[in-house]
């Protein structure tokens, strides 16, 4: 992987040696040729997801849109993967595409997402997320790809070198989470319940805690949360509120 990024003259020899976990291969490792051979009709790009470990990345909300369409994703969890991608932008004419791309268009068929939140409620949700998260996010929008997850964070259009962010998180003591766009699933029960909570009382302190937890949970699955232990106190407060008779 290091050679792919640093020794371009050896790239042809190195590419067949690469092996990766994928979203459909279970415990087996796959080569790029294996992946190419399993591409569906109409697929022109090789998709990948980045995360901090296999257990987390297999629950990535980014995978939901791919699974629905029968698409496979390479799972990049090694520290070296982000560095490798600087020298691996395509394979045999197929561009490698990070599925956190906000403008991603996927081949295959998929059902229309369910909607349990009205336009007026969603506008209130957007305002709550913007007020609570401020400069930590670049925008809030409805997701067209999420099915089972309440939210996901995606890179803004102009995000440079986002593949290197996980390396920076591990190496930099003062790592700052990059600002991301957040997408909300208008068909998810949590988002619908939060919308109703805001409708009943916008100043309810639970609403701010829910917004923070939705955002930080998404960061955790991305492998970008700088201090997961900081969520514990908030989770306990939410559990206390939920457990009240």
LINKALIN-V241136 format. One record per backbone hydrogen bond with DSSP energy under -0.5 kcal/mol. CO is the residue of the C=O (numbers start at 1). NH is the residue of the N-H. If there is no record, write none. Layout:
co:CO nh:NH
co:CO nh:NH
This chain:
co:1 nh:5
co:2 nh:6
co:3 nh:7
co:6 nh:8
co:7 nh:10
co:8 nh:11
co:10 nh:13
co:10 nh:14
co:11 nh:15
co:12 nh:16
co:14 nh:17
co:14 nh:18
co:15 nh:18
co:20 nh:30
co:21 nh:75
co:25 nh:28
co:30 nh:20
co:31 nh:35
co:32 nh:36
co:33 nh:37
co:34 nh:38
co:35 nh:38
co:36 nh:39
co:40 nh:43
co:45 nh:47
co:46 nh:97
co:47 nh:74
co:48 nh:99
co:49 nh:76
co:53 nh:57
co:54 nh:58
co:56 nh:59
co:57 nh:60
co:60 nh:63
co:61 nh:64
co:62 nh:66
co:63 nh:67
co:64 nh:68
co:65 nh:69
co:66 nh:69
co:66 nh:70
co:66 nh:71
co:67 nh:70
co:72 nh:47
co:73 nh:23
co:74 nh:49
co:74 nh:76
co:75 nh:21
co:75 nh:77
co:76 nh:51
co:78 nh:81
co:78 nh:82
co:79 nh:83
co:80 nh:84
co:81 nh:85
co:83 nh:86
co:84 nh:87
co:85 nh:88
co:89 nh:96
co:91 nh:94
co:93 nh:95
co:94 nh:91
co:95 nh:46
co:97 nh:48
co:98 nh:101
co:100 nh:155
co:101 nh:104
co:118 nh:122
co:119 nh:123
co:120 nh:124
co:121 nh:125
co:122 nh:126
co:123 nh:127
co:124 nh:128
co:125 nh:129
co:126 nh:130
co:127 nh:131
co:128 nh:132
co:129 nh:133
co:130 nh:134
co:133 nh:136
co:134 nh:137
co:136 nh:180
co:139 nh:182
co:141 nh:184
co:150 nh:185
co:152 nh:183
co:154 nh:181
co:155 nh:102
co:156 nh:159
co:158 nh:160
co:161 nh:164
co:162 nh:165
co:164 nh:168
co:165 nh:169
co:166 nh:170
co:167 nh:171
co:168 nh:172
co:171 nh:173
co:172 nh:175
co:180 nh:138
co:180 nh:139
co:181 nh:154
co:182 nh:141
co:183 nh:152
co:184 nh:143
co:184 nh:186
co:185 nh:188
co:186 nh:116
co:188 nh:192
co:189 nh:193
co:190 nh:194
co:191 nh:195
co:192 nh:196
co:193 nh:197
co:194 nh:198
co:195 nh:199
co:196 nh:200
co:197 nh:201
co:201 nh:204
co:204 nh:207
co:204 nh:208
co:205 nh:209
co:206 nh:210
co:207 nh:211
co:208 nh:212
co:209 nh:213
co:210 nh:214
co:211 nh:215
co:212 nh:216
co:213 nh:217
co:214 nh:218
co:215 nh:219
co:216 nh:220
co:217 nh:221
co:218 nh:222
co:219 nh:223
co:219 nh:224
co:219 nh:225
co:220 nh:223
co:227 nh:230
co:228 nh:231
co:229 nh:232
co:231 nh:235
co:232 nh:236
co:233 nh:237
co:234 nh:238
co:235 nh:239
co:236 nh:240
co:237 nh:241
co:238 nh:242
co:239 nh:243
co:240 nh:244
co:241 nh:244
